[in-house]
Amino acid sequence: MNRERKIELGKLRSPIVTVVGHVDHGKTSILDCFRGTSVQKKESGGITQKISYTKFPLEKIRSKCPLIEAKGIRLEIPGFLFIDTPGHAAFTNLRKRGGSLADLAILVISIKEGIKPQTAEVLQILKTYKTPFLIALNKLDTISGWKKQGDLKDSVETQAINVAQEFQEALLTFQGALNAHGFDSALYYEIDDFTKKIAIVPCSAKTGEGISELLFVLCGLCQKFLKERLKVSDAAKGVILEIKKEKAVDYAESILYDGALNVGDEIAIASFSEPIVSKIRALEEIEPLSIKYKSAKSVSAASGVRIHLTNKEGVLPGMPFQRLDNNLEELKKAFKKEISGAMELDKRGVIVKAESLGSLDALMHLLRQENIQIVKAGIGPISKGDIVSAKANLDIDPLDAIIVGFNVALDEGLELGNVKVLTGEVVYKLIEDLQVWRKARSENIEKERLMEMETICKLEILPKFIFRNSNPAIFGIRVLGGKVRVGLPLIDDKGEEAARVKSLQREKESVNEAFEGDELAISLPGVNFERRLKEIKYLYSYISKGGMKKFRENEDLLSSKEKSILREVGELEKLE
């Protein structure tokens, strides 16, 4: 064993705490209260743009949370590793085998806005990963007339009647919404058993009220329920967040969640094929309460770390890594099991791409909750191979001829053809857009099938454009609604049979069909225009009794114009 490793087996590491929630509900602002920083103000538009982490040492916890000393609590944890996530990417890079990388989560929710769609998404992921969490019910200062008074419990219980009523109404509304998602909750000081209820800590990142209590509850939960999970081992394990380049130097920005790493150690990084083996050329560790890194010969869990690798070829975001100790074959099996578990595919379905293994896992899980099958999945940009796979789906199921990409781009020069590509940075919105597209596509397919049987159309004769009187009659028309096609039987506006369309010509070029708004020449065999059509203003498609019935049964698939034409034809044919 390398004796440089700064590790005492069985000792508790810092809990990894992920701060999640809807955009603009105050995640980074609460962390700023913890840290005494102003990171939130520096973010573009005040919104967190990327995953970041903060090493929060024990002495800082004690200074920010006097309740710990006042209650006589002896903290065993060495601090926290806080992870701030963009609202659109909660947990996406924070997956590890068996669940979430996070030991615990703080779900930040605005007291006035409650559970928004992204909040619901986070709740689902917390439930999936079985991640314990507490709720920071933020923006207490937005309650009209709220006054900070003593500690938080006193403050909540001694507000003016009208203020207390507004608070209680907002709290009860929120608790009801949370209950609808399968979670029972209560204010933290009302809970006897934290295994049965989610703790709610009202707070204000603006005034600092409730921040000490939030830290207090967080510490208590960690020490009471997470001790076994926090015991470190000698197996150095972590997750690659992303590969970055700074001053011409490449490094893997990572989280080390177990054991310790030294410069010179050899690690194995999971991939979709064989593990990538690399030596550690250099290490940099995140400094306490800072976004800066310092060079280190050894880093112990839990910590944010930059790893300079001798071999980074093929390294993908979200992939797990582990220090090699003559156990490569064992790790191969473990990695394969982990990745295959995240990448279970169906025999048919849509194609899915994401920026990392964690985001891919979360996206696939949420898609399957919506009963959407997945035939192919991968990490990185949408490629030509993905387009080919989606095109193959056209013949199997057109609803699957789509690629869903989370936080990824398209390779340059791709020809999509009939393939639909949906990309986005908000999972719930991406799934919502997919459902909208599939519904519209399904309706179009049904309509196409319906129209294959018979066609709805209304044509206006343009009497100034008579090109040939007979054998066949050729004249100008305007399509007022529906679709006209070659071979379509027509009736006139008196309900009498006219002829079948022999040909259609637009700007001297033959076409097989034309649509609403088109003006073109039509050819009708066996018709003398002067004798038969001179007094006729409109032509309609002939619709049989069976066709009329079918159309009426499926009116929801028709446009308002098509419905109107259908009624006119029905009256002409006296079928109503």
Phi, psi and omega in degrees: 000134177293116186284354178290339185297124181274076185217137175244105186304135180089347178288150181281134172270173175291131174296144175266116184244119180263130178260116187230167178149181182290151176306134174072017175269354170110025181299304183293326179297321177294318176297323176299323175297317177300310190279334189076032181241182177225050181298320184303320181293333183277343181290148178300118181068014182072015183244133179300127185263337182210164177293133177223160179226156182227126174274121188242099188287165183303316182297328178289322177301313182297319182288327181276343183229079179298342179301329182297310179292320181299325180273357179069033182271131177262108181284131178259339179285145182279359183146199176231153164247103180274137176239121179262126182246144170302143181303331183277354186225035181304124175070358191296327178256014191243043180257144169218171182303128177089002177148222185265148174295329181289136174281330183202155180232147168254115178265113183267126182224132176289129184298329181278329185264334177068211185276109176268170182307319179292327176297316178299321178298314179298316179302320180294319180291320176301317179295317181298314182276357181056042181271122176294147182207161170233165186246125170267102181276090193276171177067041175302331182292346179278352173289121185303122177085006183295134178232130177288126184219108178063216178281175189296318181299313178299319182298316180296322189269354185239018177288159174302154187305313182293325179290315179299322180295316179298318179297312182297320179297316179295318180296312181295321177299315179296315180298322177296317178295321179294321178298325178296337177268005175093019182238127174268137186219165176198163172300141190306324183279357178259358186265129174267324183234105183286353176278346184252341182226147176277128181282131176252125176244104175296142182199172175218114176293337181287314182262345183087357181294134177083353183292318177298317179296324178298314177297320180299312180295320180299313179298316181299314180297318181298312184288328183280323190243347189244010186303312182297318180295330185272354179290127184277153176240182180272354181273097181295120183229149178197183179227134175282122176278308176193161175267125182238163177230130180216122182054046176068012179247126177271142175208159177261112176282122193218169170240125174265115185250358176204148176070205182215150178241146175237152169303133182097343176297153176254132180237155174248131180246130182295150173212181180283350174239241179279148177301148177269122182257130182211149171272153176272114181280322180202158178232143171228133181248142177296136180279150179303135176054037185212161173260003181270156179245153174234146179295141181215146174276335181212143178227134179251151178289152356264140183200157170272133188216142171259123182250119176270117188256149173280337179222108180244004182299121177084003179289130184245147178298144177089353183280141178283155173223161178208146178293139179277129174225062183056038184227033184299316181297321177296317180292323177305313181295317181295315179297316181300318179295318181295314183288319179296327177295325179279343189243030178296125185245160178260168180288338176212163180145190183278169176257135184234133174230147179211170185282338184208167178298319180296315180292325177296315179300312181296316181297315180297319179298314182291326176296317181292332175296334178266015179061034177257118181280156184231122182262335181211141180214150179194174180250140176107185185299157175286125189248175177301321179299323178294320179297316179300316179297319180292322178296324178298332180288341181302322181277339181273304178203109182303336178291343179261002180279059186212146175244125179255116183242122178261114175060035179231159178255175175259140171301149182291148173077016181282136173258115188279330184060231180271010181275135176266135176240124176244122176233155179186172181246004178235114188302309184299323180291322179297315179293321178299315179296322177298315180296319178298314180297315181296322178295312180296318179295320178298316179296321179294321178296315179298320180294319178299318178296320179296316182287339175295328179287305177212161186239144174259129172199157175225128184241137173261126177284133178258095189295342179282351184239073177255110185266333179205133186282322183204170175051060346273169172283130180234123184207169182275145177222158170238128179280112182274340180183155179075211184221134172252141181219160177298135180091355183286127175285137183242151169238160179267182184283009171251002178086010182264146180299136178253284180185172172269143179294122179276315180203162176230141181221125177241119179051049176067011177243132179289139176228156181271338182204162178214158189232175182312130180097341181289142171240130185198176178263140179240145179243123180239117180284152175069020183236131171261111186302314184301315184277324190262325190240358185302322181267004182266133180261323185231149169240146181232156171289141175284134178233125180289168177301317179295319178295318179301317179298316181297317179298317181294327177290338183239035182299335180296342179271351185264151174284166179299323178296316180296322177298318180297316179296320179302318179295319179297315179296319179300318178293320180295320182271000180052046182257355181278000000 
